[in-house]
């Protein structure tokens, strides 16, 4: 039963990830990305890693998606939809997707085990305590640096997208 749910969540995540690339409307692309993040969070729950699932939802679905939607709202969507991102037809993209799909299928069929991995954290919560202590003591500087970089990216997007008055 677990393997069936895993395959369901993984399939929906892959389809949502493909919709991120294929969708012409940036808002639809962002919503498909959010659906992909939620499916990955569900896989983390199946792996009995609730901390990773909550972090996935808070950081990616919450913060990053709000940032993406904020930038999408600041650009002129009607003009962006009319412009093609990749010049030429979609045949090279389709060929690349088919080759990647075949490669993934070969890797899955050649793997020895095709099952859900063992749980990451123990039931007593000690691993979560150790992870949080390590994150906020040993890795506090990279954690804060990442937040400053995200803030700089947000300010840069606001400056670039601002319309000049006059």
N, C-alpha and C positions, 0 to 999 in steps of 0.2 A: 504494500500500500504506500509506503514511504517513497519507494522508487517511482511509483506512478505520479505522486504529487510532485516529486522532484522533476520528472520529465515534463509535467504540465507547466510548472513555474519556469523551467529553463526554456521551453518552447515559446511561451508567451514573452519572456525576456528577449529572446533572439528576434522574434517578430517585431516587438516594440523597438528594438535597436535598429532593425532594418527600416522601420517607419521613420525613425529620426533622420536617416540619411535620404530616404526616398521622398518624404513629404515636401510639397512645394511651399506650403505656408509655414513660416517660422513658429507661429503659435502652436500649430499641430505638431511640429517637430518637438517643441518643448514639452508638450503634454505626453507625447510618446516617450520622451526621455524620462519623465516622471513615472510613467507606468513601468518602464524598465527598472528604474531604481526600486520601486515597490516590490517587483518580482524578486529582485536580488535580496531585498530585506526578508521576504518570505522564505527564501532558501536559507538565509542565516538562521531564521527561527527553526527551520527543520533540522539544522545542524546543532541545535540547542546552544546557540550563541546569541542570547537576547541582547547583550550589550552591543554587539556589532550591528544587530538589526535596528536598535534604537539610534545608534550613531548614524547608520545609513539613512534613516528617515529624517533625523534632525539636521544633519549636515548637508546631505545631498538633496533630499526632497524639500527640506525647509529652506535652508540658506542659499544653496547654489541655484535652485530653481527660481527662487525669488529674484536673485541677481539676473538670471537669464531673462525672465519675463520683464524685469525692469528695463533691461537693455533693448529687448524687442519692442517694448512700448515706446522707447525713445527714438527708434529709427522709424522711417516712413515705410510701413509694411507694404503698402500698395506698390511703391516703387521697387522695393526689394524683391517682391514676388515676380515682377516683370523681368528683372535681370536674371540671366542664367549664371549659376555659380561655376559650372564646368562648361567650357566651349565644346561644341560638337554634340553628337548624339549620345544616347544612353547605352549604346552597345558595349563600349569598353567597360562601363560600370557593371553591366549585367554579366559580362564574361568574368570579371574579377569576383563578383559575388558567387557565381557558380563554382569557380575554382576554389574559393575559400570554403564553400559548403562541402565540396568533395574532399578537401583536405581535412576538415573537421570530422567528416564521416569516417575517413580512413583512420584517423587517430583514435576515434572512439571504438572502432571495430578491432584495432590492434591492441588496445589496452587490455591488461590482464583482468582488472576488476572494474566493474561499472556499477558502483553502488555509492550510497551516501557515505561520506566520511564520518569518522568518529566525532563525538562532541568536542568542541574546543575548550569549553570551561567546565569545571567540576560543579557539582550540585551545591556545594557549601558556600560558594561565592568568594572563596579565597583567591582564585585566579583573577577575578574581576577587581578585587581590592589591590592585588599586586600590579595589575595593568594600569589602573588609575594612579597609583602611587608612582609608578615608573614614568607615566606620561607627564604628570605634573611636577615631577622633581627632576629627573634626568633629562627629559626632552621638553622642558618648558620653553627654552629659547627657540627651537625650531617651531614649536606650536605657536608662539607669539609672532614669529617671523612670517609664518603662513597667514596669520590674520592681518598683519600689516600689508602683505602683498595683495591680499584680496581687497583690502580697503583702498590701496593705491589703484588697483584695476577698476574699482567702482568709480573712484574720482576721475580717473582717466576716461572712462566711458561717458561720464556726465559731461566732461569738458569737450570731448570729441563730438558728442551728439547735440550739444547746445546750439540752437539757432542764433545766429548773430542778429541783433536788433538793428534796424536802421535802414 
